């Protein structure tokens, strides 16, 4: 679905991503892991066109992402939930959700029912402002907004960060449902090992801007965890 080869990215003269290779499997939960500051969010921003790529190749469903502007990538079927959620705090829940409708290929004018099935709390809070929601509710809103565009690939940047444990469990269940029942492909940045082991099918570890390990989630060994993930 998404193939990245020999991707290099720079901030000025600082080389931040080095020869990254990444294969995102269709219908799977693909997890990117690593300590803080190793380039995980930068890689996602490159995929979304929010950071310039100096060298490399990114192919999404046989299309060259390098030639497509950032604002067009949602309509290609890529949904993105950035770190920190970035909902619109002064807009209502309904208004936040409806922002994604213009990117849908079917040009639907109403919020799909499956959003409320996945996130019942949102239906009960349609008229509330996004900024009045709890952190967990805002995260559910952010994921719902990304799903509104009817993506085939959903990219999530640390969706459980700063979320209460019961909502972390719910978000994990929803991600699992998206891949196993709805056939969606997920690219996930996550640092919480218990949820990664529960929902991810495979992993890639970044360290100092390089991909240093990859494999099925069963191959995420204690040695790898100790060397690249523990603080």
N, C-alpha and C positions, 0 to 999 in steps of 0.2 A: 504493500500500500504506500508506504513512505520509505524511500531509500536515500540515505545520506552517505556520500563518499568523499573522503579527503577534504573535509570542511575545515577552513582556517578563517579565524576572525581576529581582528585587531581593534583595540581602543587606542587611537593615535599610533604610536610606535610600539605599544605593549601588545604582545602576542598572547591572546587569551584562550583561544581554542586551537588545538594542534591536530590536524589530520584526523578529524573525527569521522569514524564510520559507524553508521547506525541503521539497522533494518527493523522497521516497525511492522510486526506481523498483523495481518488483517484479522479482526475478530478476537484479538487477544488484549490483555492488559500488559503493556510494556512499561517497565519501571526504570527510570533513571535515578541513580543514587549517588551519594557522595557527601563529603563534609561541606560546610558553608564555604562559599567563595571559590569553588572549584570549576564553575562555569555552567552549572545546570540551567539556571534561568537565562543566561546568555544564549545557550543553545536553543531553548524554546523561542526566545525572541528572534533568533535567526530564522527559525522555521516559519514564524508568523510575519517575517519581513520587517520587524521592528528594529533589527540591527543589521548593518551591512555585512555581507560576507565577501571576503577578499578573494578566496579561492575555494573551489569545491563544487559539488553537485548535489542538488536536492530534487528528487523526482517523486511527485505525488500523483498516483493514479495515471502514470504515463505522461504527466505534464511537468515541465521544467519550472519549478517554483522560483528559480533565480530570475526569470523573466516576467514574473507576475507581481504587481504592486500589492502592498500589504492590505489595502482596503478591499481587494478583490478575493482575498483568500477565504473569507467566510463563505462567500457564495460558491466557492469550489467544494465546500463540504468540510471545512475545518472549523471546529468550535474551540474556543480558548477561554480558560478561566485563569487569569493571572494571579500571581502571589498577592495577597492582600485584598482579593475579591474585586475591588474597584467598581462596586455598584454605584448608582447615582443616588446619594443620600436624600436629596430633596424631592425625588420622584417617587410615586407610589410603587408598590410591588407590581401592580398591573402595568404601569408605564415602563418600568424597568424591563419586564418580560417582553412587552410589545416592540421594544427597540430592535429586537432581532428579527422581526417578521419580514422586513424588506429584503433580507438576504436569502430568504427561502426561494427555492426554484419554483415552487407551486404558487407563490405570491399569495399565500393564505393571509386572511385579515384577522383571524381569531387565534387565540392561544390554544394549542392542541390539548386535548383532554389528558393525554398521557403525562403531561407536566404535573397536573394536579394529582394524578395517580401515584407518581413518584414522590411528590412533595405535597402531601395534604395540607401542611401548615400554610403553604403559600395561598391556597384557595381561601383560607379563613382570614387572610391578611391582605387581600388585594388592594384595599383602600388605604392601608398604612404606608407611611413613608419608609423608604429603604433604610434611612439612617436611624429609625426607631426600632429596628429589629435587633435581636441578639446576634452575636458573632456567628453562631451556628446557623441561625435562620438566614443571615446574609450570605453565608456560604452556599446554602441550598438555593437561594435566589440567584446567585452568580452561576451555579451549575445549570439551573433551569433556564436562565437567559441564554447560555451557550447552546443548550439543546434545542432552543427555539429555532435556530437556523437550520435544523434538520441535518446535522453533520454526519459524515461517515467516520471521521476521526475527531475525537474529543481530547484536547490537551489540557491537563490539569497541573498547576504548579503549587505543590504543597497544600492540597485542599483541606488537610486536617490541622494545619498550623493554628494554634491559639483557640482550638475548638474543645468544648467540654466532652468528656469521654463518651457519654451516651450518643451524642451527635456524630462523633468519630465513627462509632459502630454503624450508625445509620448510613453515613456517607459511604463507608466500605461496602455495605450491603447493596447500595444503589449502584456503585461502580461495577460490582460483581454481576448484578442483574443486567446492566447495560451491555456487557460483553457476552454473557452466557445465554441470556434470553432474547436480547434485542439485536445481537450481532454487531454491535458497535465496536470500533477499534479505539482503545484508550492508550494515550501516552501520558504517563504519570511521573511527576517528580515527587518523591516522598521519602522521608527520613525515619518514620516510625516503623521499625522492623516487624512488629506483630501484624500490622495491617498489610504490609508488603507481602509477607508470607501467606496471608489469607487470600488476597485478591489478585496478586500479580502472577502472570504466566512466565515471564522472563525478566531479566534485569541487565542493565549496563551500568557499570560504576565509572564515574569520572574522578580523576585526581590531577590537580594542577593543569586543567584544561585538556587532558588526554583521556581517552577511553582505555581503561586499564584492565577491565574484566567484563565478560558478558557470558550469558548462558541461561538455561532454564532456572526457575526459582529454586528448584531442588538442588541446584549446584551452588547456591549461595552459602558457602562454607563459613565456619567460625574463623578460619584463618583469614579469609577475605574481609570479614566483618571487622576483625581486630586490626588488620593492616590499613584499611581504607575508610572505615565508617565510625569506629569508636572515637570519642573525643578525649 
